[in-house]
Amino acid sequence: MDKRTVLITGCSSGIGYATAKGLARRGYRVFATARKTKDVDRLNGEGLESLVLDLNSEVSIKEAVQEVLSRTGGTLFALFNNAAYGQPGAVEDLSTHALREQFESNFFGWHELTRLIIPVMRRQGYGRIIQNSSVLGLVAMKYRGAYNASKFAIEGLTDTLRMELFGTDIFVSLIEPGPINSSFRTNAHRVFRNSIDCEKSAHQHAYRGVEKRLLHTGAEPPFTRPPAAVLNRVIRILECRRPKARYYVTVPTYAFALMKRFFPHWLLDLTLICAAAGENRESAKYNS
């Protein structure tokens, strides 16, 4: 296999980090990007080609793309949009500013980066665009409204893009993980405390369970998979001749996708409410 180039966002930890390391071991030339300079320095020190890419900044996105293309001679085989965070909180407690911030990182930044990469792939006549969505891009769960909305939005945009690129050799795929072992909850708790006024909320009591879930320590919730589970799907997309539109990861994603197809709305809602309550009970048990 020829050495091919892949640009990955959000490589400081979790899925992005595992994917960058795994693809590099497999012989790909990986550009592992991160928002913070200290993370870029660490990744470079580990032997990866790393550079700063902040999805909240159009200037940073443009500069990163220019740098990557200058190093590759103007080509890029694949883009893996991965960097994202979760903004917990009831919909009625979300400020418009908090919602905008969520979309800036999880949606608008991805769109700007993808728009800059598509002309490159059109010129070379091939490419792969991989969007790391979520089970929460398929179904919604309580107190995750901002994240749900950003992932539902990326699913709709990606489905449209895939149709618009039909007939080219540029393939667009969604990966939809359920629970993955990462620092996602820790980061979500930080933004939750910064943006939600729990004491003044009608959901004050429920937020205690939300915080226990976000601060969960000990055994991972049922069906949690390591980041390598997503890496395996990325490899499949990169190396098969005609990638599929969607790739599920973890049992909950398969289960909820099936339920969404066959359950009436009221039953799906009830199932998801019970699933969230069960998740909070598990966290409370381990954190007590």
Summary of the structure (lengths in Angstrom):
residues: 288
radius of gyration: 19.0
end to end distance: 51.2
largest distance: 58.2
contacts: 940
relative contact order: 0.13
helix: 57%
strand: 14%
